[in-house]
């Protein structure tokens, strides 16, 4: 069973998930009030997923997640927020 998750360019809400050559769009829309008050409860609720064709996947601009430097940017943001 092969699984792969890739990010869609300029789209924070959706993620492209591939499971055994079948493609799905995962909707990461979340109720912000719930996440702020009880962040651990967010993972209990089901997420919306829609199956899409391989032709639709070819039209989406995906971002390769192997060489991203999000960790460095996140640490800088955390450092700035803690210093205030």
Buried (B, 14 or more C-beta within 10 A) or exposed (E): EEEEEBBBEEBEEBBBBBEEEEBBBBEEEEEEEEEEEEEEEEEEEEEEEEEBEEEEBEEBEBBEEEEEEEEEEEEEEEEEEEEE
